[in-house]
Amino acid sequence: MKYTVTHDLYGQIECTESFWTSKKTVTINGVALKQVGKMKRGQMTYEYDTDEGKKQVIAKGSFTSGIQLLIDGETIQIDKGATLLEKIFCIFMWVILFIWGNSTYLCSIIPIMGGGIGGGLNGVLALVTLLVMKFVKSPASKIIVGLAMFVATVMVNIAVAIVFLMFIL
């Protein structure tokens, strides 16, 4: 995901974050910052060359918790993170499908993947739902997107369960 912020002192700041690894690349006014060291606990350190010398820039957080840059003791908010509504939809979707997939009675009505395979599949689809919901701004649209992704996740689970049942029977 790519975030762009304009700061009074530093100008245009761009932060690009990898969805899967949370690795960040930061540019200030089009100049890429040099990474110093390795990522530790979601925090990466960079060097920024200025007229006054080198400054240390620390990028911490992720697209779910929010991304912040620390430069000379100043905190610059790059992204606010996931809202409570987005988190509730993703957790609700994962929990409902995980419970359904592990209930023999419910799976006899509509087969849905359960256990480790279903939990992993639902976890990935919940993250995709969160990613899609972050692009939508209004709460009503977020609810519609969340419900649509829930239905899509159910359909994917049914399809995977049917494929597994075809190979077993």
HELIX and SHEET records of a PDB file:
HELIX    1   1 LEU A   84  GLY A  101  1                                  18    
HELIX    2   2 THR A  104  ILE A  109  1                                   6    
HELIX    3   3 GLY A  115  LYS A  134  1                                  20    
HELIX    4   4 PRO A  139  ILE A  168  1                                  30    
SHEET    1   A 4 LYS A   2  HIS A   7  0                                        
SHEET    2   A 4 GLY A  11  GLU A  17 -1                                        
SHEET    3   A 4 LYS A  24  ILE A  28 -1                                        
SHEET    4   A 4 VAL A  31  ALA A  32 -1                                        
SHEET    1   B 5 LYS A  34  LYS A  40  0                                        
SHEET    2   B 5 GLN A  43  THR A  50 -1                                        
SHEET    3   B 5 GLY A  53  SER A  62 -1                                        
SHEET    4   B 5 GLY A  66  ILE A  71 -1                                        
SHEET    5   B 5 GLU A  74  ASP A  79 -1                                        
END                                                                             
